[in-house]
């Protein structure tokens, strides 16, 4: 029987909100057993880029990453956000280790090719995640804290969607553990009406997703989140939940089936 493993992905809006972040780190630290934290930081990156006079461009909820923006996200994701989270988890009694995909070659990717004529720049699409290496760390009592950066094996860092990092990490570890993947953010779940915080869709199947995407119920940054959630389920992850950052118990939010 596989041991339980909880993977929590925390979005950039929560990272930016001190009250929400403090509560999330407290709740995450209280999760029993093996665990992994995956973080975003897009809002922080956008703010830092703005102060440096670098324009942020998004297409379909995904960031266009030119050379200047790559420098920003490497600093913000791999440094500022990641190490602050690690330090705060240590203060909460969690033996955390900050990682990018380049560290120990845990997540390798390739530069995204042109898609529908769009050049995403230095953005990585994941080729593989090393579940064996991550499981070794976890079995040594380490809690990995994963930044949304990967590498191509040729010396290049690539910006990679944090939801994808969470999904690929969960998929790679599903052979070793009974994995629960929680996408935590500032809303109660996937909303039918973005202006109504109580309009949570309790369950979403692939067929539901196709319908909601077509009629516009689900759009923007929620699209890659659910795509990654469905990919995780297809690859053997036991449970995927999209929920409020203060609801890590898994008893509320949207369950992906």
Secondary structure, 3 states (H helix, E strand, C coil): CCCEEEEEEECHHHHHCHHHHHHHHHHHHHCCCEEEEEECCHHHHHHHHHHCCCCCEEECCEEEECHHHHHHHHHHHHHHHHHHHHHHHHHCCCCEEEECCCHHHCEEEEECCCECCECCECEEEEEEECHHHHHHHHHCCCEEEECCEEECCCCCEEECCHHHHHHHHHHHHCCCCEEEEEEEECCCCCECCCCCCCCECCEECHHHHHHHHHHCCCCCHHHHHHHHHHHHHHCCCCEEEEEECCCCCCCCCEEEC
